[in-house]
Amino acid sequence: MEENKEVESKVKVEIDETGPVKITGNFILKDLQRGTETKPGEVLLCACGKTSRQPFCDNSHEKKS
């Protein structure tokens, strides 16, 4: 019988209702519009649509309207 083993993920995605989507780990980020590819290790992607740096978070979600 096969044992239940926890698999350690190389990438972690954290979603916060009031903030950005945080991605950490060993991954490749492809920017198709600019034709670039990076391995940032950590990135915060905008989930609210208010950022001026799409697709990256600039903490606009914290600013009062």
N, C-alpha and C positions, 0 to 999 in steps of 0.2 A: 504494500500500500504506500502511495506517495505521501510524503509529509507536506504540511502546509508551511511554506517558506515565504517570509516577507521579502519582496524584491525591492531593493533600494533604487529609487528613481534617480536618473542623472539630471532630470529637469523638474523644477517645482514651480507650479502656477498657483498664485494666491489671488483670490478675488475678494475685494472688500466693497460692500454696498456703497460706501461713502468715499471711496478713493479709486486709485488706478488698479490695473491688473499688473501684478508684479511677477516677473518670470526670472528665475535664477537657475544656474546650472551650466551644463555643457551643451550649448545649442548654437545654431547658426541663424542669424537674423538677415533675411534677404529683403532689400528695398527694391522692389521691382520697378518703381518709378525712376529711381536714380541709377539702377543697375549696379548696386553695391551689395556686398555681403560681408558681415562682421561676426565675430564671436565675442559679444560683450560681457558674458558672465552674469550680468544682471540688467534688466530693463524694466521700466515702468511705462506701461501703455495706457493712454487716456481711455477712460470708460464713460466719461460724462459728456464729451464733445466740446468742452469749453476751452481746451488748450489752444494756444497759438503755435504750438510745435508739433502738430499731428505727425505721426501717431503717438508721440511721446507726451507724457504727463508733465505739466509745468505748474502743478498745484493750483490751477484755476478753480478746482472744485472747493477749495478752502476759502476763496475770496467771496466776500459778501456782495450781493448785487445792489 
